[in-house]
């Protein structure tokens, strides 16, 4: 069994909504596959899902709960 890295609670697979602000606008990505802690709510995304979310918001990638700009060149 896999446990949450943050609180050691049990986790389960779910579809979640991910909300981010970009260029002053709120962006909501629905039905994102994640593993979610039943105790603290921490969400974990696999690499493929993270890259797909980055495609929705160009120039950004997910980094443990925060977004940072990818420097080009």
C-alpha positions in Angstrom: 0.0 0.0 0.0 1.2 3.5 -0.8 0.9 6.2 1.8 1.0 10.0 1.6 4.5 11.4 1.8 3.2 14.3 3.9 1.1 12.7 6.6 1.4 9.0 6.0 -2.4 8.8 5.3 -3.9 6.3 2.9 -4.2 7.5 -0.8 -6.6 6.7 -3.5 -6.9 7.4 -7.3 -9.4 10.1 -8.2 -10.3 12.6 -10.9 -9.8 16.1 -9.6 -10.0 19.7 -10.8 -6.8 21.7 -11.0 -7.1 25.5 -10.6 -4.3 27.9 -11.5 -4.1 31.6 -12.3 -2.2 32.6 -15.4 -2.0 36.1 -16.9 -4.6 37.3 -14.4 -7.1 34.7 -15.4 -8.3 31.6 -13.5 -7.8 28.4 -15.4 -9.6 25.2 -14.4 -8.6 21.8 -15.8 -11.2 19.2 -15.0 -11.1 15.4 -14.6 -7.3 15.3 -14.0 -6.2 11.8 -12.8 -4.4 12.0 -9.4 -3.6 10.1 -6.3 -5.2 11.9 -3.4 -4.5 11.5 0.4 -7.7 10.7 2.2 -6.4 12.5 5.4 -4.7 15.7 4.3 -5.9 16.1 0.7 -2.4 16.2 -0.8 -2.6 15.4 -4.5 0.0 13.6 -6.5 0.2 13.6 -10.4 2.3 11.3 -12.5 4.8 12.6 -15.1 2.5 12.1 -18.1 -0.4 14.0 -16.4 2.0 16.8 -15.4 3.2 17.2 -18.9 -0.3 17.3 -20.3 -1.2 20.0 -17.8 1.9 22.0 -18.9 0.5 21.8 -22.4 -2.7 23.5 -21.3 -0.8 26.4 -19.8 2.2 27.0 -22.3 5.5 27.7 -20.7 4.7 26.3 -17.3 5.2 23.0 -15.5 3.9 21.7 -12.2 6.4 21.6 -9.4 5.1 20.1 -6.1 2.1 22.4 -5.8 3.6 25.5 -7.5 4.1 26.7 -11.0 7.4 28.1 -12.4 8.3 29.4 -15.8 10.5 27.3 -18.1 13.3 29.4 -19.4 13.8 29.0 -23.2 17.2 29.0 -24.9 
